[in-house]
Amino acid sequence: MRSEKSAVRVSTGEQRARVATIFDVARLAGVSHQTVSRVLNDLPNVRPSTKLRVEDAIKQLRYRPSTAARALVTKRSRTIGLVTTGAPDFGPSSTVIGFNEAAREARYAVSMASMLDSDPESVRAAVDLLLRQNVEALVLIASRRGALESIRGIELGVPLIAVESSGRGGFHSVSIDQYRGARAAVAHLISLGHREILHLAGPSDSMDAIERVRAWRDTLAEHDLQAREPAIGDWSPASGYRYGLTLKPPLDFTAIFVGNDQMSLGVIQGLARNGVRVPQDVSIIGFDDLPEAAFFSPPLTTMRQDFSELGREIMAGLLEVLKDEDTHKHTKSVPELVVRESTAPPTA
């Protein structure tokens, strides 16, 4: 106990050496920064004991709230700011549509900022633009961790909910459980009798790709199977095709877990150029269940992600957070295995 008190005193002293932020107050008081914001603006749904802790932390740190951030939460605009980064692929686009539909049903308007790159400057500029529009909350849909790191430390003054699969970002988050989905994909291949299973992963800085690689390794290890170094693609059919062309007979594997359906399409075509048949020679399983996946040749076994439902879950989670900002939501749905003709037991 003595060491904990000492740590608090040291932390307080360090904070006084610089300008304290709302996040410093939240850490010292043991609450979320949104709760600090509610106390500062005298908003409801804060317990008296919590309010006292926050006020005490404010005094200790000599915190002075940002006038701009404080002004943002004093009026209700019924508008939500949505930041999206990366290419408008099927998954993110479907998620955005589902979110917008749910927002309209809840009588909220959505102000959106989209960008291909997720560099810190662009993300912060987009957040600043939305905050100036007096949004009540922010939603971030980004595949790469850099976008999350760009927002960390910004004094938003409004709740933030992020779509991020790791659950380790320190934000309210809603996502599809990439880890459990990838485990199910690899387990399906193992159940068919495959023992040498390769993996074509997505970009190395993609949060979803990182979770799928981790699940592939863990599932193989649990069955005493060896994981080779995964290949890295960029989610495109072209990158899958290039990888498929490198896989020439004689083959020392019988299955490939591919990071998404688009790359799976390319892999199948690249293998075909080398005279390798799917699934007679190699089984392929993808991830996403694109509308076209059932019409691949052969039809693709894959993990179905309900992106539209994810968008609705984001809005449902955001409404809960707006009602009770002490709630730390980390909601995850699980992809569903869809078995088609691209997977089969290995031939002897």
Secondary structure, 3 states (H helix, E strand, C coil): CHHHHHHHHHHHHHHHCCCCCHHHHHHHHCCCHHHHHHHHCCCCCCCHHHHHHHHHHHHHHCCCCCHHHHHHCCCCCCEEEEEEECCCCHHHHHHHHHHHHHHHHCCCEEEEEEECCCCHHHHHHHHHHHHCCCCCEEEEECCEHHHHHHHCCCCCCCCEEEECCCCCCCCEEEEECHHHHHHHHHHHHHHCCCCCEEEEECCCCEHHHHHHHHHHHHHHHHCCCCCCCCEECCCCHHHHHHHHHCCCCCCCCCEEEECCHHHHHHHHHHHHHCCCCCCCCCEEECCECCCCHHHCCCCCEEEECCHHHHHHHHHHHHHHHHHCCCCCCEEEECCEEECCCCCCCCCC
